Amino acid sequence: MLERLDRRAVNLITALLLGGSVTVAIAWFVSDHWPSNAEPVMDLFGFGAGIFGLFVDRRIDEAERRDQVLSVLRDELARNRDFLDSPSFRSPDDGGDDGPRRFPLLQWAAANAAMLSGALADPKDAPLLSAVSIWQTAALELNHTTNLIEVITFGTPDRAGQFTLALFEPESVLSDARLALAELEAALGAGVTRMAV
């Protein structure tokens, strides 16, 4: 039942409970015929509103924050997928240029935010958080490697082919980044269910 509530419903239920508490308090205070045990009823309404409002509202906040982090992470991964599928990251055998080339830098800010925000702190998100960490490391390593390749190849163009070919070897940082991205995409596909409130 709680997973179907949105913020407006929580606010309405909290307001109704507080309204019930205020109504009982006013009736108890102004009426001579109101039972003397109305104070516990009033307290129950008030405590119920406070506990319900705080607990459920916090769970809704956590779910919204998690959804936002996952949405931004998905967008960033889609851009990175486009970068890794671009001609810059194709081997000369797959139609890529074998001369000096410019490499787009992979983005990793959303991965960093996902790890630091605490939005994936639930134990069930541990595999996803691990995949985010592995992806971030792979993206940083590939960015560093491509920066070095650009500096070296544009400084010494006769060695461009050698460094570029090394990037496309089976055990290279490029293959590691592609694998890490695929694993994170799979983890996102498996772990993107809405958080139960």
SULGIQUI-V107936 format. One record per residue. N is the residue number from 0. D_CENTER is the distance of its C-alpha to the mean C-alpha in whole Angstrom. Layout:
BEGIN
n:N d_center:D_CENTER
n:N d_center:D_CENTER
END
This chain:
BEGIN
n:0 d_center:25
n:1 d_center:22
n:2 d_center:19
n:3 d_center:21
n:4 d_center:22
n:5 d_center:20
n:6 d_center:21
n:7 d_center:24
n:8 d_center:25
n:9 d_center:24
n:10 d_center:26
n:11 d_center:29
n:12 d_center:29
n:13 d_center:29
n:14 d_center:32
n:15 d_center:34
n:16 d_center:34
n:17 d_center:35
n:18 d_center:37
n:19 d_center:39
n:20 d_center:39
n:21 d_center:41
n:22 d_center:43
n:23 d_center:44
n:24 d_center:45
n:25 d_center:47
n:26 d_center:49
n:27 d_center:50
n:28 d_center:51
n:29 d_center:53
n:30 d_center:55
n:31 d_center:57
n:32 d_center:57
n:33 d_center:53
n:34 d_center:53
n:35 d_center:53
n:36 d_center:50
n:37 d_center:47
n:38 d_center:46
n:39 d_center:44
n:40 d_center:43
n:41 d_center:41
n:42 d_center:40
n:43 d_center:38
n:44 d_center:37
n:45 d_center:35
n:46 d_center:34
n:47 d_center:32
n:48 d_center:31
n:49 d_center:29
n:50 d_center:28
n:51 d_center:26
n:52 d_center:25
n:53 d_center:23
n:54 d_center:22
n:55 d_center:21
n:56 d_center:20
n:57 d_center:17
n:58 d_center:16
n:59 d_center:15
n:60 d_center:14
n:61 d_center:11
n:62 d_center:11
n:63 d_center:10
n:64 d_center:8
n:65 d_center:6
n:66 d_center:7
n:67 d_center:6
n:68 d_center:3
n:69 d_center:3
n:70 d_center:6
n:71 d_center:7
n:72 d_center:5
n:73 d_center:8
n:74 d_center:10
n:75 d_center:11
n:76 d_center:11
n:77 d_center:14
n:78 d_center:15
n:79 d_center:16
n:80 d_center:17
n:81 d_center:20
n:82 d_center:20
n:83 d_center:21
n:84 d_center:23
n:85 d_center:25
n:86 d_center:29
n:87 d_center:28
n:88 d_center:26
n:89 d_center:29
n:90 d_center:32
n:91 d_center:35
n:92 d_center:36
n:93 d_center:34
n:94 d_center:35
n:95 d_center:33
n:96 d_center:36
n:97 d_center:37
n:98 d_center:38
n:99 d_center:36
n:100 d_center:33
n:101 d_center:30
n:102 d_center:26
n:103 d_center:23
n:104 d_center:21
n:105 d_center:17
n:106 d_center:14
n:107 d_center:12
n:108 d_center:11
n:109 d_center:7
n:110 d_center:7
n:111 d_center:9
n:112 d_center:8
n:113 d_center:5
n:114 d_center:8
n:115 d_center:10
n:116 d_center:8
n:117 d_center:9
n:118 d_center:7
n:119 d_center:7
n:120 d_center:10
n:121 d_center:12
n:122 d_center:14
n:123 d_center:13
n:124 d_center:10
n:125 d_center:12
n:126 d_center:13
n:127 d_center:9
n:128 d_center:9
n:129 d_center:12
n:130 d_center:12
n:131 d_center:9
n:132 d_center:12
n:133 d_center:15
n:134 d_center:13
n:135 d_center:13
n:136 d_center:17
n:137 d_center:18
n:138 d_center:17
n:139 d_center:18
n:140 d_center:21
n:141 d_center:22
n:142 d_center:22
n:143 d_center:24
n:144 d_center:27
n:145 d_center:27
n:146 d_center:28
n:147 d_center:30
n:148 d_center:32
n:149 d_center:32
n:150 d_center:34
n:151 d_center:36
n:152 d_center:37
n:153 d_center:37
n:154 d_center:40
n:155 d_center:41
n:156 d_center:41
n:157 d_center:43
n:158 d_center:41
n:159 d_center:38
n:160 d_center:38
n:161 d_center:38
n:162 d_center:35
n:163 d_center:33
n:164 d_center:35
n:165 d_center:33
n:166 d_center:30
n:167 d_center:30
n:168 d_center:32
n:169 d_center:30
n:170 d_center:29
n:171 d_center:28
n:172 d_center:24
n:173 d_center:24
n:174 d_center:24
n:175 d_center:22
n:176 d_center:19
n:177 d_center:20
n:178 d_center:19
n:179 d_center:16
n:180 d_center:15
n:181 d_center:16
n:182 d_center:15
n:183 d_center:11
n:184 d_center:12
n:185 d_center:14
n:186 d_center:12
n:187 d_center:9
n:188 d_center:12
n:189 d_center:13
n:190 d_center:10
n:191 d_center:9
n:192 d_center:12
n:193 d_center:12
n:194 d_center:12
n:195 d_center:16
n:196 d_center:17
END
